[in-house]
Amino acid sequence: MATHLEKLSTPGRKDIPVEAGEEFGILDRVLRFLGLAGAIIPTAAVLFIAAVLLVSALPSILFNGLGFLYHQSWNFGNFYSSATVTHNGIQAPTGASYGALPIIIGTLLTSIIAFVIGVPIAVGSALILVEKVPPPLRRTLSFFLELLAGIPSVVYGLWGLIVLGPFLAGHIYPILARLGAIIPWLGPPVGSGLGLLTAGLILAVMIIPIVASTTRDLLSQVPVLPREGAVALGLTSWESVRLVSLPWVFSGIVGASILGWGRALGETMAVLIVSGNGANFLPQNIYSPVSTIAATIVALLDSAESDPTGLAVSALAEAGLILMLITLATNILARLMVRRVSSTSLPIGRGV
């Protein structure tokens, strides 16, 4: 019987012991399993969360029907009365009504304001850092930019409540309200500084570091040769950025922007502090108090748990399900946009 270690022979390669080959096979199977688990777990987590929200929201869906989407009154009813009302087999406290239209509109409007204001500032900041700022100063400015992302949202909210809101209401909003003759939604009254525009501005500040940091990293990875080739063809520095660098990383910028928009859609504490908590009426102008889905859930969850019928918690779960659907729809639209844009070729030459 052979006493030497049996080996595997491969032409052109060093012989590998059988034991080593078996070990590589085990490691390969472990790596394959970990990769498969890493691919499945995020999808399974999303499906699990959606299923839990759907099951929790089902009583509210049966009780409210489509009226949940277009009614404006949100009232838990009388928790202290033993009398209840029944609709579609679901019991609710007397006087209970659940209309989510104001908080859905508030969620969309605050996030849109944040997106419209924050994304251009973030992309512009990233362009300046990459294209114009010297490297030593760039590192310092990038550090402070990323530091903004680490500030807790409650700190942003307190800053908006104590500093930004009163300053805007006293100095900026009255000037902006003069445009009300041209754009009625900008007209007075300007309120106390707690409302839709202030919440949108706070959210814009919060999403700037997310979008700017990602965009800066993407622009730093644009190859030098295409940019130098654009300049050699007669393009100016700005035209090179507009026609080469930005299209090169456009899909990444869209992804970063949607990531920031998702942060704005789901932000809770900062919006709760500066929005004015207007959950039962639609905003009359851009300064009106509003509330968002996330802020409403946090503000009312403690009271909802006192509902003996459990329908109040179910209504909040339905609001959370709607927020999740809005976020998923936003991401799907972004992916479709990226797929459409990424199929086009880069422009070359002046005037193209």
C-alpha positions in Angstrom: 0.0 0.0 0.0 1.3 3.4 -0.9 2.4 5.4 2.1 3.0 8.7 0.3 0.2 11.3 0.2 -2.0 10.8 -2.8 -2.0 13.9 -5.0 -4.2 15.4 -7.7 -2.2 16.1 -10.9 -3.2 18.9 -13.3 -1.2 19.6 -16.5 0.6 22.9 -16.2 -0.2 23.3 -12.5 1.5 22.3 -9.2 0.2 19.1 -7.8 -2.5 19.6 -5.1 -3.0 17.1 -2.2 -6.3 15.3 -2.1 -7.0 16.6 1.4 -6.4 20.2 0.1 -8.8 19.6 -2.8 -11.5 18.4 -0.4 -10.9 21.4 1.8 -11.2 23.8 -1.2 -14.5 22.0 -2.1 -15.9 22.6 1.4 -14.8 26.3 1.4 -16.4 26.7 -2.1 -19.7 25.2 -0.9 -19.6 27.5 2.2 -18.9 30.5 0.1 -21.7 29.6 -2.3 -24.1 29.2 0.6 -23.2 32.5 2.2 -23.6 34.2 -1.2 -27.0 32.7 -1.7 -28.0 33.6 1.8 -26.8 37.2 1.2 -28.9 37.4 -1.9 -32.1 35.9 -0.3 -32.1 37.6 3.1 -32.8 41.2 1.9 -35.6 40.0 -0.4 -37.0 37.8 2.4 -36.8 40.6 4.9 -38.8 43.0 2.6 -41.4 40.4 1.9 -41.7 39.5 5.6 -42.1 43.2 6.6 -44.7 43.7 3.9 -46.6 40.6 5.0 -46.6 41.6 8.7 -47.8 45.1 7.8 -50.5 43.7 5.5 -51.8 41.3 8.2 -51.7 44.0 10.8 -53.5 46.5 8.5 -56.2 44.1 7.3 -58.8 45.1 10.0 -58.3 48.7 9.1 -58.5 48.0 5.3 -61.8 46.1 5.9 -63.2 48.9 8.1 -62.2 51.9 6.1 -62.0 50.7 2.5 -60.7 53.2 0.0 -62.0 56.0 2.2 -58.7 55.7 4.1 -56.9 57.2 1.1 -59.1 60.3 0.6 -60.8 61.1 3.9 -59.2 63.9 5.9 -60.3 63.3 9.5 -58.1 61.2 11.8 -59.9 60.5 15.1 -59.3 57.5 17.3 -62.8 57.9 18.8 -63.8 57.4 22.5 -61.7 54.8 24.2 -63.5 55.2 27.5 -66.9 54.1 26.3 -67.9 50.5 26.2 -70.1 51.2 23.1 -68.5 50.3 19.7 -69.5 50.5 16.1 -69.1 47.6 13.7 -68.5 47.7 9.9 -67.6 44.8 7.7 -67.3 42.7 10.9 -64.7 45.0 12.4 -65.3 46.8 15.7 -64.1 50.3 16.4 -64.6 52.8 19.2 -67.5 55.2 18.8 -66.6 58.3 16.7 -63.5 56.6 15.2 -62.5 57.8 11.7 -59.3 57.2 9.9 -58.4 59.5 6.9 -54.8 59.4 5.7 -55.0 61.9 2.9 -53.4 64.9 4.8 -50.5 62.8 6.0 -50.0 61.2 2.5 -49.9 64.7 0.9 -47.7 65.9 3.7 -45.2 63.1 3.1 -45.1 63.7 -0.6 -44.8 67.5 -0.4 -42.1 67.6 2.2 -40.0 65.0 0.4 -40.4 66.7 -2.9 -39.3 70.1 -1.5 -36.3 68.3 0.1 -35.5 66.6 -3.2 -35.9 69.8 -5.4 -33.7 71.9 -3.1 -31.3 69.3 -1.7 -30.3 67.3 -4.8 -29.0 70.2 -6.9 -27.1 71.6 -4.0 -25.6 68.2 -3.2 -24.6 67.5 -6.9 -23.2 71.1 -7.2 -21.2 70.7 -4.0 -19.7 67.4 -5.3 -18.8 69.0 -8.6 -17.0 71.8 -6.9 -15.1 69.5 -4.6 -13.9 67.2 -7.4 -13.3 69.7 -10.1 -12.2 73.0 -8.5 -11.1 72.5 -4.9 -7.4 71.7 -4.2 -6.9 68.2 -2.7 -5.9 69.4 0.8 -8.9 71.6 1.2 -11.1 69.0 -0.5 -10.3 66.5 2.3 -11.2 69.0 5.0 -14.5 70.1 3.3 -15.4 66.4 2.6 -14.9 65.7 6.3 -17.4 68.4 7.3 -19.8 67.3 4.6 -19.8 63.8 5.8 -20.1 65.0 9.4 -23.6 66.3 8.6 -24.8 62.8 7.9 -23.8 61.8 11.5 -25.9 64.4 13.3 -29.0 62.9 14.9 -32.3 63.8 13.4 -33.6 65.1 16.7 -30.8 67.7 16.7 -31.8 68.9 13.3 -35.4 69.1 14.6 -34.4 71.2 17.7 -32.3 73.5 15.5 -35.3 74.0 13.2 -37.6 74.6 16.1 -35.3 77.0 18.0 -33.3 78.8 15.2 -34.3 78.1 11.6 -38.1 78.3 12.0 -38.3 81.6 13.9 -35.7 83.2 11.6 -37.5 82.2 8.5 -40.9 83.3 9.8 -39.5 86.7 10.9 -37.2 87.6 8.0 -37.5 85.3 4.9 -41.2 84.2 4.7 -42.6 87.7 4.7 -40.5 88.6 1.7 -41.4 85.3 0.0 -45.1 86.0 0.7 -45.0 89.1 -1.5 -44.8 86.7 -4.5 -48.3 85.5 -3.5 -49.8 87.8 -6.1 -48.0 85.8 -8.7 -47.9 82.3 -7.1 -50.9 82.1 -4.7 -49.4 79.2 -2.7 -46.6 81.5 -1.6 -49.0 84.0 -0.2 -49.7 84.8 3.5 -50.2 83.9 6.3 -46.6 82.8 7.0 -47.4 81.3 10.4 -44.8 80.7 13.1 -42.2 79.0 11.0 -43.3 75.5 11.8 -44.9 74.0 8.7 -44.4 72.5 5.2 -41.5 74.7 3.9 -39.5 74.5 7.1 -39.9 70.7 7.2 -38.8 70.5 3.6 -35.8 72.7 4.2 -34.7 70.6 7.2 -35.0 67.4 5.2 -33.1 69.0 2.3 -30.2 69.7 4.7 -30.4 66.1 5.9 -30.2 64.5 2.5 -27.4 66.8 1.1 -24.5 64.8 2.7 -26.0 61.5 1.5 -26.2 62.6 -2.1 -23.1 64.7 -2.1 -20.8 62.1 -0.7 -21.9 59.4 -3.2 -21.8 61.8 -6.1 -18.3 63.0 -5.1 -17.0 59.4 -5.0 -18.6 58.7 -8.4 -17.1 61.7 -10.1 -13.7 60.9 -8.7 -13.8 57.6 -10.5 -14.5 59.0 -14.0 -11.5 58.0 -16.2 -9.2 60.8 -17.1 -8.9 59.9 -20.8 -12.5 60.7 -21.7 -12.3 64.1 -20.0 -9.0 64.9 -21.6 -10.3 63.8 -24.9 -13.3 66.1 -24.6 -11.1 69.0 -23.8 -8.9 68.1 -26.8 -12.0 68.2 -29.0 -12.6 71.8 -28.0 -14.9 71.5 -25.0 -14.6 73.9 -22.1 -14.2 72.6 -18.6 -17.9 73.1 -17.9 -18.9 71.4 -21.1 -16.6 68.5 -20.3 -18.3 68.0 -16.9 -21.8 68.4 -18.5 -21.3 66.2 -21.5 -18.8 63.6 -20.2 -18.5 63.4 -16.4 -22.2 63.8 -15.4 -23.5 61.4 -18.1 -20.8 58.9 -17.1 -22.1 58.7 -13.5 -25.7 59.7 -14.1 -27.2 56.4 -13.1 -25.2 56.5 -9.8 -26.4 60.1 -9.1 -30.0 58.9 -9.7 -29.4 56.1 -7.2 -27.9 58.4 -4.6 -30.8 60.9 -5.1 -33.4 58.2 -4.6 -31.5 57.1 -1.5 -31.8 60.6 -0.2 -35.4 60.8 -1.2 -36.1 57.6 0.7 -34.4 59.2 3.8 -36.8 62.2 3.4 -39.9 60.0 3.0 -39.1 58.0 6.2 -37.7 60.8 8.4 -39.6 61.0 11.7 -38.2 63.0 14.6 -37.0 66.1 12.7 -40.3 66.4 10.8 -42.4 65.7 13.9 -40.7 68.7 15.7 -40.8 71.3 12.9 -43.9 70.3 10.8 -46.6 71.8 13.1 -48.4 68.5 13.3 -51.3 69.2 10.9 -52.7 65.7 10.5 -56.4 66.6 10.0 -56.3 69.1 7.2 -54.6 69.8 3.9 -52.0 72.6 3.7 -53.5 75.9 2.4 -50.1 77.3 1.5 -46.4 76.4 1.6 -46.2 77.6 5.2 -49.1 75.6 6.6 -48.6 73.0 9.3 -48.5 69.5 8.0 -47.7 66.0 9.2 -46.2 63.0 7.5 -46.9 59.3 7.7 -43.8 58.5 9.7 -44.3 61.4 12.1 -47.9 60.6 12.6 -47.1 56.9 13.5 -44.6 58.0 16.1 -46.9 60.7 17.5 -50.0 58.5 17.8 -48.6 55.0 18.5 -48.7 55.4 22.3 -52.3 56.5 22.2 -53.3 53.9 19.7 -52.2 51.1 22.0 -54.9 52.2 24.4 -57.6 51.3 21.9 -59.5 48.2 23.3 -60.6 47.1 19.8 -57.0 47.3 18.3 -58.2 49.2 15.3 -56.1 52.3 16.0 -52.9 50.3 15.8 -54.2 48.6 12.6 -54.9 52.0 11.0 -51.3 53.1 11.8 -50.1 49.8 10.3 -52.1 50.6 7.1 -50.4 54.0 7.0 -47.0 52.3 7.3 -47.9 50.0 4.5 -48.8 52.9 2.3 -45.5 54.5 3.1 -43.7 51.3 2.2 -45.6 51.2 -1.1 -44.7 54.8 -1.9 -41.0 54.0 -1.2 -41.0 50.9 -3.4 -42.8 52.8 -6.2 -40.2 55.5 -6.0 -37.3 53.0 -6.3 -39.0 51.2 -9.2 -39.4 54.4 -11.1 -35.8 55.3 -10.5 -34.6 51.9 -11.8 -36.7 52.4 -14.9 -35.2 55.8 -15.4 -31.6 54.5 -14.9 -32.2 51.7 -17.4 -33.5 54.1 -20.0 -30.7 56.6 -19.6 -27.9 54.1 -19.3 -28.8 52.7 -22.8 -27.8 55.9 -24.5 -24.3 56.7 -25.6 -22.1 59.5 -24.3 -22.1 62.7 -26.5 -18.8 63.7 -28.0 -17.8 67.0 -29.4 -19.0 70.6 -29.1 -22.6 71.2 -29.7 -23.6 67.5 -29.8 
